[in-house]
Amino acid sequence: MTHSAPESRAARALREIFQSGRPLSYIRSSEELRIGRLLAELALPVWTWSLTEGLHLHGQPPVPGTESARGALDFIIAHTHPAIFHLKDFHEPLRDSSEVRRRLRDAESACFDRQKFVVITSPVRAIPEELERSLVFVELRPPDEVELAAFLHDERPEAPLPLVNQFARALKGLTLDEARFALRRALAANPVLSATSLPALLEEKRLLVNRSGVIEFLPTPTNINEIGGLDGLKKWLTDRQKLFELRDEISAEIVPKGVLLMGIPGCGKSLSVKAIASCFGLPLYRIDMNEIFSGRHGKPEVIFAESCRMMEEMAPAVLWFDEIENAVSTQVTGGESGRMFGFFLTWMQEKTRGLFVAATANRIDVLPAELLRKGRFDEVFFVDLPVDDERTEIFRIHLQRRGIPLAGLELEQLTQFTVGWSGAEVEQCVVSAITKARLADREVSNQDLISTAVSIVSLARTMKEQITQIRAWAFERAVRASPPASRASKPMM
């Protein structure tokens, strides 16, 4: 058998099965067109069977008498030339007929060492017990970059290779059928495939990924410069950006694999995760733990494991576990939460090196020690309430983002009115001040910001005991996201 280079992961897997001489294969997949394409690469005639069309070669009429499963197997046994026989949805006749099961075992003997291969495909796994040892089972994974690039080249041969490779990376995690729909959406927006087609492509991918209800594709990450403060975290990310880019060339031990951000609500943990994706130049996905535990999608531990494995097919990417304490709480040591925790620990050690995990947690006191030890995450950061200079920077960022001129505003004056504020409270102050100014049909003034600030009751006051407890817990367990120098003036409560 001949095959082209580079060879896709799926084509290599099928080639190795056939080279081993296994006459019977069972491929679990709903992508019949893709399987047909892969089988055609193996340089043998491919016969295709379905219950509605019988057995036929491509472009030829079906062989009379092969409409039934038994008739198709009789033809395969009698066939004297090397060939591949692709049997679609053959799990149904296998399940319903002992005669068909027996005849398939006859076909195994008739095909052995004769370069005849029977390939059963089905979207479900339904292998009778008596055939378990006769069939090699293959779970067809989504296409890799090589297969997607070949597909894109066939669809658009005029597209330059760098653009094809860029689109192939963007489509990772989708089936070929889904990739085709995404490509058509991009071409509908612009008939000439170019870099400007990428947003339409990613929007279709967002719709396809989000339909699961558990995984969400977030196509608009945040620039790292849009975060006020947290200079320790920013430096850590920029230092490791180069290492992540070299992940295929360096030891797996030093490839960044994940970070845990924990701390006080409203202080920038979620924004930081979005900035990680921007810093690394990767797409961002979020696993919704509340949806997993809702029960709407099946058993939580099964859906959680499937989601994690699916995300490995999306790599390289950043995967965000929001409120990870819901999945690994020490308050439930057994049952589904215990199984999910055990799976997660193993998965974090063994996952593909192109998937960077960013986890956030608010209830840090329920996080188990096993999750925090070195080796699970590269680093554990504690995100505290911003100090004076950080709050000033956050005010500046939110005002500039909304097009408010900074001339005439003395932002340093605001620090005395905003002691113990979170970043979210700073943002709300800016929004309220802008609203007040717009209603009066004038520009925002310092007085607008100050009068708004004095009316806001901060989280540091309403949750003083909880914040003190969080800080005490994190003191020896995490690295401060802001460097020690910036923590010199601690907020007063």
Secondary structure, 3 states (H helix, E strand, C coil): CCCCCCCCHHHHHHHHHHHCCCCEEEEECCCHHHHHHHHHCCCCCEEEEECCCEEEECCCCCCCCCCCHHHHHHHHHHCCCCEEEEEECCHHHHHHCHHHHHHHHHHHHHHCCCCEEEEEEECCCCCCHHHCCCCEEEECCCCCHHHHHHHHHHHCCCCCHHHHHHHHHHCCCCCHHHHHHHHHHHHHHCCCCCHHHHHHHHHHHHHHHHCCCCEEEECCCCCHHHCCCCHHHHHHHHHHHHHHHCCCCCCHHHCCCEEEEEECCCCCHHHHHHHHHHHHCCCEEEECHHHHHHCCCCCHHHHHHHHHHHHHHHCCEEEEECCCHHHHCCCCCCHHHHHHHHHHHHHHHHCCCCEEEEEEECCHHHCCHHHHCECCECEEEEECCCCHHHHHHHHHHHHHHCCCCCCCCCHHHHHHHCCCCCHHHHHHHHHHHHHHHHHCCCCCCHHHHHHHHCCCCCHHHHCHHHHHHHHHHHCCCCEECCCHHHHCCCCCC
